[in-house]
Every structure is written in structure tokens, then in C-alpha cells.
Amino acid sequence: MKTYPVQPTEFDEWLYNPSWYDRDFIYSPDGIKEWPNHHCRATYMLSKPYIERTRTAIDIGCRDGEYTRYLQHDFDHVFCFDVRKRKYFSYNVAQDKVTHFTCALGHTEMRFPMEEARHPTQIYYTLDSFEFDNVDYIKIDTDGADYDILRGATNTINKHKPILIVEDASWDTRLPERFSWQKYALEYAIEELDYKIVETCARNIDRVMIPRG
């Protein structure tokens, strides 16, 4: 069995019901109900035409698995990261389709750890250190840390050329200052990783990106 820098998260029980996917039924802090217009679904549907391979997906900032639930439906396996072990995660995803890590990702030279650092450890890992195989899709939603996460995922991205979902919330002055760093995530993906934006979600936050050429 492959070993990782940190052990996968263990959940006491898995309560996911496959029929909930067709109903768009989600357990969320925003409400436990059917969410046919949930923003995670909307962004994923924008990205689907660009998916060519469905082996491994990575969901960074997975929260309660609201986005993971769509990835798991199409991909062979999804690796999920969040600094918190969220109580609804096991309601929204199937145990045999996902591996969850309760840890923070970044770069070895971390510039801005989360202000509300509620996670139990201050250790940051790079995505590259996990050495995942056959990575076809990476979604990042980490409230301002996307830039450092991309820097720590450079080898993985250059090797596998996955679809990227990256936030750009830098335009919204109502949000905490850390969101101003989001523009650097997009710049890094475009200028250093040679990606281009092909879709923007209706909220003008999520960007769907694919390699140039």
C-alpha cells in the first residue's frame, strides 16, 4: 500500500446514499436539502466538456464534499484535502471513491497561513510530496491560499497537465485581505504553468483552466 506524508482521515461511519446524487441532495452548512443550482455543481458542469480522462481527481479545500460528490461520480478516485474534518463529509461522498486528508497544503515558504487556523497542526505539506499518479483534475478553493498551493503542486501539474479549477476572489473588496492574493494564483497558472482560462462561473469567482496548446 502506498504511503503518504500524512495518514488518511478516518470517519466513524459513512452515510452516503447514491440516490442523493440524482436528486442533487446535499448535506451542507448552508442547508440539508436538494440543491440543483448549487455553485459547486454549476462550476463542475462548466468544466465537464474539457474532461478527457477520468482517473484521479484532487479536491483541495473540500469542506463537506459538496464538490467532491460530483468528481466521485465521474472519476475513478478523488483525493480530498481540508484543514478540518467536517461532519457532513461522509454524508456527501462514498467511502470507496475518496481518500480524505485532514491537513493544510501550501509551499515550503508559506506566506499567509489561514487567519482562523483552527486545524490541529501548523505543518504544511506540498501536493507534490504526495506523488499522486494519473492526475487529471485539480480543484482548489482555499480562501486565499491558492497561490502557495499551486507553487507546491508545480511538479504534479507539469507532469500530468490536469484541468485546474482556481478561484479569483481578488475583485471583491468585502472579503478579507488574504483574498487579494488570489490574483497571483491565476497569474502563476498562466505565466509559470502555461495554462489558459476557458470558462468563468456565473459568480465570477471560479476559473476553469486547461494547458495551452
Backbone as CSV, one residue per row, in Angstrom:
resi,resn,N_x,N_y,N_z,CA_x,CA_y,CA_z,C_x,C_y,C_z
1,MET,0.848,-1.197,0.000,0.000,0.000,0.000,0.884,1.248,0.000
2,LYS,0.496,2.216,-0.797,1.279,3.443,-0.886,1.184,4.243,0.415
3,THR,2.300,4.828,0.806,2.317,5.668,1.998,2.332,7.126,1.601
4,TYR,1.783,7.976,2.477,1.682,9.409,2.217,2.330,10.178,3.368
5,PRO,2.631,11.445,3.164,3.232,12.246,4.244,2.371,12.343,5.496
6,VAL,1.065,12.184,5.332,0.139,12.210,6.466,-0.877,11.101,6.256
7,GLN,-1.341,10.507,7.339,-2.275,9.400,7.249,-3.662,9.883,6.814
8,PRO,-4.361,9.109,5.991,-5.727,9.480,5.608,-6.644,9.598,6.816
9,THR,-7.641,10.421,6.687,-8.621,10.645,7.749,-9.519,9.428,7.915
10,GLU,-9.856,9.119,9.152,-10.808,8.049,9.432,-12.126,8.654,9.905
11,PHE,-13.226,8.163,9.349,-14.558,8.591,9.757,-15.251,7.431,10.458
12,ASP,-16.050,7.750,11.468,-16.706,6.717,12.266,-17.685,5.898,11.432
13,GLU,-18.383,6.544,10.512,-19.342,5.847,9.663,-19.562,6.643,8.380
14,TRP,-19.995,5.914,7.349,-20.250,6.542,6.053,-21.737,6.426,5.771
15,LEU,-22.394,7.547,5.568,-23.846,7.590,5.480,-24.344,8.018,4.104
16,TYR,-23.462,8.002,3.123,-23.819,8.444,1.780,-24.842,7.515,1.136
17,ASN,-25.828,8.096,0.506,-26.849,7.360,-0.243,-26.699,7.707,-1.721
18,PRO,-26.368,6.751,-2.587,-26.145,7.052,-4.010,-27.319,7.748,-4.695
19,SER,-28.539,7.508,-4.221,-29.703,8.131,-4.854,-29.717,9.642,-4.669
20,TRP,-28.974,10.144,-3.683,-28.947,11.581,-3.439,-28.286,12.339,-4.589
21,TYR,-27.399,11.674,-5.312,-26.716,12.359,-6.416,-27.722,12.790,-7.491
22,ASP,-28.583,11.895,-7.892,-29.567,12.207,-8.939,-30.554,13.274,-8.488
23,ARG,-30.756,13.377,-7.186,-31.697,14.368,-6.653,-31.006,15.695,-6.322
24,ASP,-29.664,15.747,-6.473,-28.892,16.926,-6.050,-29.127,17.237,-4.579
25,PHE,-29.272,16.179,-3.789,-29.489,16.335,-2.350,-28.131,16.402,-1.657
26,ILE,-27.901,17.465,-0.880,-26.603,17.694,-0.254,-26.778,18.008,1.230
27,TYR,-25.873,17.449,2.029,-25.731,17.869,3.422,-24.722,19.010,3.441
28,SER,-25.149,20.176,3.837,-24.284,21.347,3.802,-24.580,22.250,4.987
29,PRO,-23.570,22.995,5.457,-23.847,24.001,6.487,-24.855,25.043,6.019
30,ASP,-24.996,25.159,4.712,-25.963,26.114,4.156,-27.377,25.557,4.131
31,GLY,-27.514,24.277,4.425,-28.839,23.661,4.436,-28.780,22.226,3.952
32,ILE,-29.616,21.360,4.507,-29.703,19.959,4.107,-30.949,19.819,3.235
33,LYS,-30.727,19.777,1.926,-31.856,19.784,1.005,-31.361,19.517,-0.411
34,GLU,-32.261,19.571,-1.371,-31.894,19.454,-2.772,-31.360,20.797,-3.270
35,TRP,-30.192,20.737,-3.911,-29.516,21.949,-4.389,-29.220,21.838,-5.889
36,PRO,-30.227,21.865,-6.754,-29.962,21.726,-8.201,-29.148,22.876,-8.780
37,ASN,-29.136,24.020,-8.095,-28.392,25.174,-8.593,-27.189,25.513,-7.713
38,HIS,-26.699,24.527,-6.979,-25.556,24.770,-6.103,-24.350,25.211,-6.937
39,HIS,-23.575,26.165,-6.425,-22.476,26.715,-7.208,-21.396,25.677,-7.505
40,CYS,-21.223,24.675,-6.639,-20.252,23.619,-6.932,-20.679,22.816,-8.157
41,ARG,-21.950,22.507,-8.236,-22.456,21.788,-9.407,-22.295,22.627,-10.670
42,ALA,-22.605,23.927,-10.551,-22.520,24.805,-11.722,-21.101,24.868,-12.271
43,THR,-20.115,25.008,-11.388,-18.722,25.067,-11.843,-18.287,23.737,-12.432
44,TYR,-18.655,22.644,-11.789,-18.254,21.343,-12.321,-18.850,21.109,-13.709
45,MET,-20.093,21.480,-13.900,-20.721,21.295,-15.206,-20.040,22.152,-16.277
46,LEU,-19.543,23.332,-15.879,-18.777,24.154,-16.824,-17.497,23.443,-17.269
47,SER,-16.908,22.698,-16.352,-15.629,22.054,-16.648,-15.769,20.741,-17.407
48,LYS,-16.935,20.107,-17.367,-17.091,18.760,-17.909,-16.723,18.637,-19.393
49,PRO,-17.053,19.601,-20.237,-16.676,19.445,-21.653,-15.172,19.347,-21.888
50,TYR,-14.371,19.758,-20.916,-12.916,19.758,-21.079,-12.262,18.514,-20.474
51,ILE,-13.057,17.662,-19.844,-12.519,16.451,-19.232,-12.290,15.394,-20.302
52,GLU,-11.051,14.959,-20.446,-10.704,13.935,-21.419,-10.396,12.591,-20.765
53,ARG,-9.899,12.625,-19.532,-9.577,11.409,-18.794,-10.163,11.506,-17.391
54,THR,-10.557,10.373,-16.842,-11.263,10.383,-15.553,-10.618,9.388,-14.584
55,ARG,-9.317,9.532,-14.397,-8.613,8.624,-13.492,-8.597,9.191,-12.079
56,THR,-7.751,10.165,-11.809,-7.620,10.719,-10.461,-7.982,12.192,-10.442
57,ALA,-8.822,12.581,-9.489,-9.146,13.988,-9.254,-8.694,14.358,-7.845
58,ILE,-8.379,15.641,-7.664,-7.940,16.145,-6.363,-8.800,17.354,-6.001
59,ASP,-9.371,17.327,-4.814,-10.219,18.413,-4.328,-9.550,19.037,-3.104
60,ILE,-8.974,20.214,-3.279,-8.249,20.899,-2.208,-9.144,21.997,-1.632
61,GLY,-9.429,21.897,-0.351,-10.441,22.753,0.258,-11.803,22.122,0.039
62,CYS,-11.897,20.826,0.367,-13.096,20.055,0.007,-14.290,20.337,0.903
63,ARG,-14.044,20.933,2.053,-15.103,21.248,3.005,-15.934,19.993,3.294
64,ASP,-17.240,20.024,3.051,-18.104,18.883,3.331,-18.311,17.979,2.118
65,GLY,-17.459,18.116,1.122,-17.560,17.249,-0.047,-18.589,17.691,-1.060
66,GLU,-18.987,18.967,-1.003,-20.006,19.449,-1.938,-19.546,19.358,-3.388
67,TYR,-18.240,19.601,-3.622,-17.691,19.474,-4.978,-17.232,18.041,-5.238
68,THR,-16.697,17.406,-4.216,-16.205,16.038,-4.345,-17.289,15.109,-4.861
69,ARG,-18.522,15.318,-4.450,-19.615,14.414,-4.820,-19.795,14.348,-6.325
70,TYR,-19.491,15.443,-7.040,-19.580,15.432,-8.492,-18.351,14.782,-9.111
71,LEU,-17.192,15.042,-8.533,-15.973,14.409,-9.020,-16.046,12.885,-8.872
72,GLN,-16.527,12.414,-7.737,-16.555,10.973,-7.492,-17.486,10.245,-8.455
73,HIS,-18.443,10.955,-8.992,-19.399,10.337,-9.907,-18.736,9.968,-11.229
74,ASP,-17.716,10.727,-11.623,-17.087,10.523,-12.931,-15.670,9.964,-12.850
75,PHE,-14.948,10.256,-11.780,-13.545,9.861,-11.691,-13.383,8.560,-10.916
76,ASP,-12.284,7.857,-11.219,-12.022,6.587,-10.551,-11.817,6.787,-9.057
77,HIS,-11.093,7.857,-8.686,-10.841,8.119,-7.274,-10.578,9.606,-7.077
78,VAL,-10.949,10.101,-5.902,-10.754,11.510,-5.565,-9.967,11.597,-4.257
79,PHE,-8.887,12.359,-4.277,-8.126,12.654,-3.063,-8.533,14.047,-2.585
80,CYS,-8.938,14.131,-1.318,-9.523,15.355,-0.782,-8.672,15.905,0.360
81,PHE,-8.575,17.236,0.407,-7.807,17.895,1.463,-8.643,18.985,2.110
82,ASP,-8.579,19.041,3.427,-9.169,20.155,4.154,-8.489,20.242,5.519
83,VAL,-8.357,21.450,6.036,-7.727,21.616,7.350,-8.645,21.166,8.477
84,ARG,-9.909,20.908,8.145,-10.874,20.476,9.146,-11.511,19.151,8.735
85,LYS,-11.810,18.344,9.705,-12.590,17.127,9.480,-14.053,17.506,9.649
86,ARG,-14.741,17.654,8.543,-16.099,18.184,8.567,-17.117,17.061,8.780
87,LYS,-18.156,17.370,9.538,-19.082,16.323,9.962,-19.970,15.801,8.832
88,TYR,-20.193,16.594,7.794,-21.088,16.147,6.731,-20.365,15.460,5.580
89,PHE,-19.048,15.401,5.632,-18.302,14.844,4.503,-18.750,13.425,4.164
90,SER,-18.904,12.590,5.176,-19.260,11.192,4.928,-20.713,11.020,4.485
91,TYR,-21.490,12.090,4.543,-22.858,12.047,4.021,-22.886,12.301,2.512
92,ASN,-21.908,13.034,2.018,-21.951,13.503,0.627,-21.122,12.679,-0.340
93,VAL,-20.262,11.790,0.179,-19.388,11.013,-0.705,-19.375,9.548,-0.286
94,ALA,-18.968,8.686,-1.226,-18.902,7.256,-0.976,-17.505,6.876,-0.490
95,GLN,-17.442,6.007,0.493,-16.174,5.645,1.123,-15.175,5.063,0.132
96,ASP,-15.639,4.254,-0.811,-14.723,3.571,-1.718,-14.246,4.455,-2.868
97,LYS,-14.747,5.691,-2.930,-14.387,6.579,-4.036,-13.436,7.693,-3.638
98,VAL,-13.208,7.866,-2.338,-12.425,9.020,-1.896,-11.398,8.634,-0.833
99,THR,-10.348,9.445,-0.759,-9.391,9.410,0.349,-9.259,10.828,0.863
100,HIS,-9.490,11.010,2.159,-9.508,12.347,2.757,-8.271,12.536,3.633
101,PHE,-7.660,13.725,3.519,-6.532,14.085,4.377,-6.887,15.359,5.151
102,THR,-6.796,15.307,6.468,-7.043,16.486,7.288,-5.708,17.186,7.512
103,CYS,-5.366,18.064,6.606,-4.093,18.784,6.702,-4.134,19.998,5.786
104,ALA,-3.169,20.873,5.980,-3.061,22.080,5.164,-2.012,21.871,4.081
105,LEU,-2.308,22.366,2.884,-1.352,22.335,1.788,-0.825,23.734,1.530
106,GLY,0.387,23.803,1.044,0.963,25.101,0.706,2.285,24.922,0.006
107,HIS,3.181,25.852,0.243,4.528,25.823,-0.285,5.486,25.793,0.899
108,THR,6.704,25.366,0.675,7.637,25.271,1.792,7.932,26.633,2.402
109,GLU,7.723,27.695,1.618,7.875,29.050,2.140,6.490,29.666,2.262
110,MET,5.762,29.242,3.279,4.370,29.651,3.434,4.279,31.143,3.704
111,ARG,3.486,31.849,2.927,3.402,33.302,3.056,2.257,33.761,3.938
112,PHE,1.149,33.042,3.887,-0.010,33.534,4.625,-0.860,32.370,5.114
113,PRO,-0.526,31.767,6.248,-1.397,30.725,6.800,-2.770,31.309,7.120
114,MET,-3.751,30.456,7.143,-5.120,30.916,7.369,-5.238,31.645,8.707
115,GLU,-5.890,32.795,8.688,-6.029,33.603,9.893,-6.783,32.851,10.984
116,GLU,-7.781,32.067,10.581,-8.603,31.360,11.550,-8.103,29.929,11.694
117,ALA,-6.803,29.760,11.875,-6.176,28.431,11.857,-6.735,27.548,12.960
118,ARG,-7.847,26.891,12.679,-8.495,26.027,13.661,-8.011,24.586,13.555
119,HIS,-7.207,24.304,12.541,-6.752,22.938,12.364,-5.737,22.578,13.447
120,PRO,-5.601,21.314,13.756,-4.803,20.912,14.916,-3.297,20.974,14.719
121,THR,-2.845,21.245,13.524,-1.404,21.260,13.282,-1.030,22.461,12.441
122,GLN,0.180,22.947,12.643,0.674,24.057,11.849,1.609,23.573,10.742
123,ILE,1.672,22.258,10.533,2.529,21.708,9.494,1.825,21.821,8.142
124,TYR,2.546,22.339,7.153,2.002,22.448,5.804,2.732,21.467,4.896
125,TYR,1.987,20.762,4.073,2.549,19.819,3.123,2.380,20.379,1.715
126,THR,3.237,19.968,0.806,3.037,20.323,-0.595,2.268,19.194,-1.267
127,LEU,1.496,19.534,-2.263,0.804,18.494,-3.020,1.819,17.567,-3.691
128,ASP,2.923,18.134,-4.155,3.944,17.326,-4.818,4.465,16.207,-3.920
129,SER,4.498,16.447,-2.607,5.052,15.444,-1.691,4.199,14.185,-1.618
130,PHE,2.946,14.237,-2.089,2.079,13.058,-2.080,2.323,12.157,-3.293
131,GLU,2.942,12.688,-4.332,3.331,11.916,-5.514,2.169,11.110,-6.098
132,PHE,1.044,11.783,-6.316,-0.121,11.115,-6.889,0.121,10.761,-8.356
133,ASP,-0.494,9.653,-8.782,-0.386,9.209,-10.171,-1.631,9.595,-10.964
134,ASN,-1.466,9.771,-12.261,-2.591,9.913,-13.201,-3.582,11.008,-12.787
135,VAL,-3.052,12.171,-12.463,-3.896,13.277,-12.005,-4.489,14.005,-13.216
136,ASP,-5.809,13.977,-13.324,-6.495,14.573,-14.473,-7.291,15.820,-14.129
137,TYR,-7.450,16.117,-12.836,-8.330,17.237,-12.446,-7.911,17.702,-11.060
138,ILE,-7.719,19.006,-10.890,-7.433,19.585,-9.577,-8.334,20.787,-9.356
139,LYS,-9.086,20.769,-8.269,-9.908,21.916,-7.888,-9.349,22.487,-6.588
140,ILE,-9.158,23.811,-6.549,-8.617,24.475,-5.364,-9.583,25.567,-4.913
141,ASP,-9.984,25.506,-3.670,-10.864,26.526,-3.082,-10.460,26.665,-1.622
142,THR,-9.503,27.554,-1.352,-8.909,27.611,-0.018,-8.892,29.014,0.579
143,ASP,-9.743,29.881,0.097,-9.915,31.192,0.720,-8.622,31.987,0.831
144,GLY,-7.874,32.032,-0.258,-6.709,32.901,-0.296,-5.370,32.220,-0.350
145,ALA,-5.309,30.894,-0.166,-4.027,30.191,-0.169,-3.715,29.513,-1.497
146,ASP,-4.539,29.752,-2.503,-4.406,29.044,-3.778,-3.025,29.238,-4.410
147,TYR,-2.477,30.426,-4.293,-1.190,30.729,-4.916,-0.082,29.830,-4.372
148,ASP,0.034,29.752,-3.058,1.066,28.913,-2.464,0.820,27.436,-2.739
149,ILE,-0.433,27.026,-2.786,-0.746,25.626,-3.086,-0.299,25.279,-4.496
150,LEU,-0.536,26.170,-5.446,-0.088,25.923,-6.816,1.430,25.824,-6.888
151,ARG,2.112,26.677,-6.135,3.577,26.632,-6.135,4.088,25.301,-5.591
152,GLY,3.355,24.741,-4.639,3.730,23.449,-4.081,3.213,22.261,-4.873
153,ALA,2.519,22.542,-5.975,1.976,21.485,-6.836,2.560,21.540,-8.237
154,THR,3.600,22.339,-8.421,4.151,22.581,-9.757,4.584,21.293,-10.459
155,ASN,5.278,20.430,-9.752,5.752,19.185,-10.378,4.587,18.301,-10.806
156,THR,3.584,18.206,-9.942,2.400,17.400,-10.263,1.688,17.943,-11.491
157,ILE,1.525,19.248,-11.545,0.815,19.866,-12.666,1.616,19.756,-13.955
158,ASN,2.892,20.004,-13.896,3.714,19.910,-15.105,3.765,18.488,-15.651
159,LYS,3.723,17.510,-14.757,3.798,16.111,-15.185,2.501,15.620,-15.796
160,HIS,1.367,15.969,-15.181,0.097,15.369,-15.577,-0.801,16.286,-16.407
161,LYS,-0.579,17.605,-16.371,-1.380,18.567,-17.134,-2.888,18.426,-16.873
162,PRO,-3.304,18.471,-15.618,-4.725,18.306,-15.316,-5.524,19.574,-15.611
163,ILE,-6.830,19.434,-15.679,-7.718,20.590,-15.622,-7.550,21.230,-14.253
164,LEU,-7.544,22.558,-14.209,-7.454,23.283,-12.943,-8.712,24.104,-12.724
165,ILE,-9.210,24.083,-11.511,-10.269,24.998,-11.079,-9.651,25.885,-10.010
166,VAL,-9.528,27.173,-10.313,-8.863,28.113,-9.413,-9.786,29.298,-9.167
167,GLU,-9.816,29.770,-7.937,-10.649,30.924,-7.587,-9.972,32.243,-7.962
168,ASP,-10.791,33.232,-8.260,-10.321,34.616,-8.323,-11.340,35.472,-7.591
169,ALA,-11.109,35.647,-6.306,-11.992,36.484,-5.487,-11.322,37.812,-5.169
170,SER,-10.241,38.138,-5.864,-9.474,39.347,-5.554,-10.249,40.623,-5.852
171,TRP,-11.270,40.499,-6.680,-12.046,41.665,-7.079,-13.004,42.138,-5.985
172,ASP,-13.313,41.273,-5.011,-14.356,41.577,-4.025,-13.730,42.221,-2.787
173,THR,-13.888,43.526,-2.651,-13.271,44.264,-1.546,-13.927,43.975,-0.199
174,ARG,-15.049,43.266,-0.204,-15.721,42.942,1.052,-15.049,41.779,1.772
175,LEU,-14.240,41.027,1.060,-13.627,39.834,1.616,-12.330,40.165,2.350
176,PRO,-11.866,39.264,3.231,-10.620,39.514,3.969,-9.445,39.778,3.038
177,GLU,-8.437,40.439,3.572,-7.290,40.856,2.754,-6.589,39.685,2.099
178,ARG,-6.622,38.514,2.729,-5.902,37.378,2.161,-6.417,37.010,0.767
179,PHE,-7.677,37.359,0.453,-8.213,37.045,-0.862,-7.532,37.851,-1.963
180,SER,-6.885,38.953,-1.599,-6.202,39.746,-2.625,-5.073,38.960,-3.278
181,TRP,-4.600,37.901,-2.612,-3.539,37.077,-3.179,-4.043,36.168,-4.287
182,GLN,-5.365,36.038,-4.426,-5.912,35.128,-5.430,-5.443,35.466,-6.842
183,LYS,-5.259,36.748,-7.126,-4.836,37.127,-8.474,-3.483,36.524,-8.820
184,TYR,-2.652,36.306,-7.789,-1.341,35.721,-8.055,-1.462,34.245,-8.410
185,ALA,-2.496,33.578,-7.919,-2.716,32.180,-8.291,-2.981,32.080,-9.789
186,LEU,-3.838,32.949,-10.299,-4.138,32.927,-11.729,-2.911,33.312,-12.548
187,GLU,-2.201,34.323,-12.095,-1.003,34.741,-12.814,0.030,33.619,-12.853
188,TYR,0.169,32.917,-11.743,1.134,31.819,-11.693,0.728,30.700,-12.650
189,ALA,-0.551,30.375,-12.670,-1.028,29.317,-13.558,-0.823,29.688,-15.024
190,ILE,-1.044,30.950,-15.341,-0.928,31.403,-16.730,0.530,31.572,-17.145
191,GLU,1.306,32.252,-16.322,2.663,32.627,-16.723,3.702,31.548,-16.444
192,GLU,3.542,30.810,-15.362,4.554,29.822,-14.986,4.165,28.395,-15.379
193,LEU,2.870,28.089,-15.320,2.425,26.734,-15.624,1.892,26.605,-17.045
194,ASP,1.769,27.722,-17.756,1.340,27.752,-19.162,-0.095,27.236,-19.329
195,TYR,-0.988,27.756,-18.482,-2.410,27.435,-18.568,-3.181,28.634,-19.115
196,LYS,-4.408,28.367,-19.543,-5.287,29.438,-20.004,-6.682,29.253,-19.419
197,ILE,-7.384,30.356,-19.242,-8.759,30.333,-18.737,-9.712,30.047,-19.896
198,VAL,-10.585,29.058,-19.716,-11.547,28.725,-20.766,-12.993,28.957,-20.334
199,GLU,-13.236,29.021,-19.030,-14.592,29.274,-18.534,-14.522,30.047,-17.231
200,THR,-15.534,30.866,-16.983,-15.688,31.593,-15.718,-17.101,31.348,-15.204
201,CYS,-17.232,31.018,-13.936,-18.551,30.716,-13.389,-19.415,31.969,-13.324
202,ALA,-20.706,31.761,-13.145,-21.656,32.870,-13.142,-21.407,33.840,-11.998
203,ARG,-20.781,33.379,-10.924,-20.475,34.249,-9.786,-19.211,35.079,-10.028
204,ASN,-18.527,34.815,-11.133,-17.268,35.483,-11.471,-16.188,35.211,-10.426
205,ILE,-16.157,33.981,-9.938,-15.151,33.578,-8.946,-14.313,32.417,-9.477
206,ASP,-14.959,31.316,-9.832,-14.229,30.130,-10.273,-13.774,30.268,-11.721
207,ARG,-12.520,29.853,-11.964,-11.976,29.826,-13.320,-11.645,28.383,-13.693
208,VAL,-12.121,27.955,-14.841,-11.747,26.664,-15.393,-10.549,26.892,-16.305
209,MET,-9.457,26.158,-16.042,-8.212,26.381,-16.775,-7.692,25.070,-17.350
210,ILE,-7.125,25.142,-18.561,-6.532,23.975,-19.202,-5.171,24.369,-19.750
211,PRO,-4.299,23.390,-20.002,-2.988,23.715,-20.556,-3.101,24.355,-21.937
212,ARG,-2.184,25.235,-22.258,-2.127,25.813,-23.599,-1.621,24.751,-24.584
213,GLY,-2.070,24.878,-25.807,-1.571,24.006,-26.851,-2.166,22.623,-26.826
